[in-house]
């Protein structure tokens, strides 16, 4: 597996003087996903956790639903290629062509707002949302090294289970989706904690995962709020300095 960072010499200016320093820069490269020997997507990413990324991306696109749909995943990091074989021979929708996903993300090709709303009754104390965010921000090693990544984590009501870094905030959610899919994890009592903006695409991906609570360091878009209200997902956003805002379904927060 390629290293997620590269060392680059840069000119550094400080205190009226300039010098040359070696800087850790986050890697960006296009990775191709081949579904049943057909190129289905090219994703700009950091090049780590590629098996999870592919599985989560295909799940969010509505192509696979459960781990049993996957026959085999083969990752060639050197060739920047992931091959996914499915048991039912599923392929992208006819005429849909290849999906190119920039690091800023792109809409998955799943059917919008056709999923069941989430009925989970888990809840967390308000102060726990602040605690989760503090832990996330202090745990992102790649961001601490490069300041060039987004970070998302999967948590339960007690604490963070696993976190993923990448140049694309959408990629971090797909990685977590792939992690839960490949490990058979039920998300009905789980929480997503993330750094970046909550867009409609992010909302749809998390709805597909079945996660009932999102905690974000940033803010949502109006379309994301509409989707999450329909989905009955709780969104806590703008978690900063011990405060936050609840944008949807506040019943899961104990004030």
C-alpha positions in Angstrom: 0.0 0.0 0.0 1.3 3.4 -0.9 1.9 5.9 1.9 -0.9 8.4 2.3 1.6 11.3 2.4 4.5 12.6 0.4 7.4 14.8 1.5 7.7 18.0 -0.5 10.2 20.8 -0.1 8.4 24.2 0.3 9.5 27.7 0.9 8.5 28.8 4.5 8.2 32.4 5.4 8.0 33.4 9.1 9.3 36.3 11.2 10.5 38.2 8.2 12.7 35.4 7.0 12.3 32.6 4.3 13.7 29.1 4.5 13.2 25.7 2.8 11.5 23.1 4.9 10.3 19.5 4.2 6.5 19.3 4.4 4.2 16.3 4.7 1.5 16.7 1.9 -1.5 14.4 1.7 -1.6 12.2 -1.4 -4.3 12.5 -4.0 -4.7 9.9 -6.8 -7.5 8.5 -9.0 -8.6 5.0 -8.1 -10.7 3.0 -10.5 -13.5 0.6 -9.3 -14.2 -2.3 -11.6 -17.6 -4.0 -11.0 -17.8 -7.5 -12.5 -15.0 -6.6 -14.9 -16.6 -3.3 -16.0 -15.1 0.0 -15.0 -17.8 1.7 -12.9 -16.2 4.6 -11.1 -13.0 6.6 -10.7 -12.7 8.1 -7.2 -10.1 10.8 -6.2 -8.9 9.7 -2.8 -5.8 9.2 -0.6 -5.4 5.6 -1.6 -6.0 3.9 1.8 -8.7 1.6 3.1 -9.6 0.9 -0.5 -11.6 -2.3 0.1 -13.9 -0.4 2.5 -14.1 2.5 0.1 -15.2 0.4 -2.8 -17.8 -1.6 -0.7 -19.2 1.5 0.9 -19.4 3.4 -2.4 -21.2 0.6 -4.1 -23.6 0.2 -1.2 -24.4 3.9 -1.2 -25.0 3.7 -5.0 -27.6 1.0 -4.4 -25.6 -1.7 -6.2 -25.0 -3.9 -3.3 -27.0 -4.2 -0.1 -25.3 -6.8 2.2 -21.9 -8.5 2.6 -23.3 -11.6 1.0 -23.8 -9.8 -2.3 -20.0 -9.6 -2.7 -18.1 -12.6 -4.1 -14.7 -11.1 -3.9 -12.8 -7.7 -3.6 -9.3 -7.5 -5.0 -7.2 -4.4 -4.4 -4.2 -3.5 -6.5 -2.8 -0.4 -4.8 0.1 -0.2 -7.2 -2.3 -0.1 -10.2 -4.8 2.2 -8.3 -7.5 -0.3 -9.1 -10.2 -2.2 -7.1 -12.0 -5.2 -8.6 -15.4 -6.2 -7.1 -17.2 -9.3 -8.1 -20.8 -9.8 -7.0 -22.6 -13.1 -6.6 -25.6 -11.9 -8.5 -23.6 -10.3 -11.3 -25.0 -6.8 -10.5 -23.7 -4.0 -12.8 -24.3 -0.3 -13.0 -27.6 0.8 -14.4 -27.7 0.4 -18.2 -26.5 3.6 -19.9 -25.3 5.1 -16.7 -21.7 5.0 -17.8 -18.7 5.5 -15.6 -19.0 7.7 -12.4 -16.1 10.0 -11.8 -16.0 11.2 -8.2 -13.8 14.2 -7.4 -12.4 14.5 -3.8 -15.3 17.0 -3.0 -17.8 14.2 -3.7 -20.6 13.5 -6.2 -24.1 12.2 -5.9 -24.5 8.5 -5.7 -26.8 6.9 -8.2 -29.2 5.4 -5.7 -32.9 6.2 -5.6 -33.5 9.3 -3.5 -35.9 9.2 -0.6 -37.2 5.7 -1.2 -35.6 4.3 1.9 -37.5 3.6 5.1 -37.2 6.3 7.9 -35.0 5.3 10.8 -36.9 4.4 13.9 -34.1 3.8 16.4 -34.7 5.2 19.9 -31.1 5.5 21.0 -30.2 8.8 22.7 -27.1 10.6 24.1 -26.6 13.3 26.7 -25.9 16.7 25.2 -22.5 16.9 26.7 -21.6 13.6 25.0 -21.8 15.2 21.6 -19.2 17.8 22.6 -17.0 15.0 24.0 -17.2 13.0 20.8 -16.1 15.9 18.7 -13.2 16.7 21.0 -12.0 13.1 20.7 -12.4 13.1 16.9 -10.4 16.3 16.4 -7.6 15.1 18.6 -7.5 11.6 17.1 -7.1 12.5 13.4 -3.3 11.8 12.9 -3.3 12.5 9.2 -5.0 15.8 9.6 -2.6 16.7 12.4 0.3 15.9 10.1 -0.9 17.5 6.8 -4.0 19.7 7.6 -5.3 18.4 4.3 -7.9 15.7 5.2 -11.4 15.2 6.5 -12.1 12.7 9.2 -15.2 10.7 10.1 -15.8 8.2 12.9 -18.2 5.4 13.7 -19.2 5.5 17.4 -21.7 3.9 19.8 -23.2 5.7 22.8 -20.0 5.0 24.8 -17.3 6.1 22.4 -15.6 6.1 19.0 -15.2 2.6 17.5 -13.2 3.4 14.3 -12.2 6.5 12.4 -11.2 7.2 8.7 -9.3 10.0 7.1 -9.3 11.0 3.4 -9.1 14.1 1.2 -12.8 13.6 0.5 -15.4 13.8 3.2 -17.7 11.6 1.1 -14.9 9.0 0.9 -14.6 8.9 4.7 -18.3 8.0 5.0 -18.1 5.4 2.3 -15.1 3.9 4.1 -17.2 3.6 7.3 -20.1 2.2 5.3 -17.7 -0.4 3.8 -16.3 -1.2 7.3 -19.8 -1.8 8.7 -20.9 -3.8 5.6 -17.8 -6.1 5.5 -17.9 -6.7 9.3 -21.6 -7.2 9.5 -22.2 -4.3 12.0 -25.7 -3.2 12.7 -25.8 0.6 12.5 -29.2 1.1 14.1 -27.6 2.1 17.4 -24.5 3.8 16.0 -23.4 7.4 15.5 -21.4 9.2 12.8 -19.0 11.9 14.0 -17.5 14.0 11.3 -15.5 17.1 10.5 -16.9 18.4 7.2 -20.1 20.0 5.9 -23.2 17.8 5.8 -24.4 17.9 2.2 -27.4 16.1 0.6 -25.0 13.4 -0.7 -23.6 12.8 2.8 -27.1 12.7 4.2 -28.1 10.1 1.7 -25.1 7.9 2.3 -25.6 7.9 6.1 -29.3 7.2 5.6 -28.4 4.1 3.5 -26.1 3.0 6.3 -29.0 3.2 8.8 -27.3 5.4 11.3 -29.7 7.4 13.5 -27.4 10.2 14.8 -24.9 12.5 13.1 -22.5 14.8 14.9 -20.7 17.3 12.7 -18.0 19.9 13.4 -19.4 21.9 10.4 -22.9 22.8 9.3 -25.5 21.3 6.9 -27.1 22.5 3.7 -30.8 23.1 3.5 -31.3 20.1 1.3 -29.4 17.9 3.8 -31.7 19.1 6.6 -34.8 18.2 4.5 -33.5 14.7 3.8 -32.5 14.0 7.4 -35.9 15.2 8.7 -37.6 12.8 6.3 -35.2 10.1 7.3 -35.8 10.7 11.0 -32.1 11.1 11.6 -30.8 13.4 14.3 -28.3 16.0 13.1 -26.1 17.9 15.6 -24.0 20.4 13.8 -21.5 23.3 14.4 -20.1 21.6 17.4 -17.5 24.1 18.6 -16.3 25.5 21.9 -18.7 23.4 24.0 -21.8 24.4 22.0 -23.8 23.0 19.1 -27.0 23.3 17.1 -29.6 20.6 16.5 -31.0 20.7 13.0 -33.3 17.7 13.0 -35.1 15.2 15.3 -33.9 16.5 18.6 -35.7 13.7 20.5 -32.5 11.7 20.7 -30.6 14.4 22.6 -31.0 14.6 26.4 -30.7 18.2 27.5 
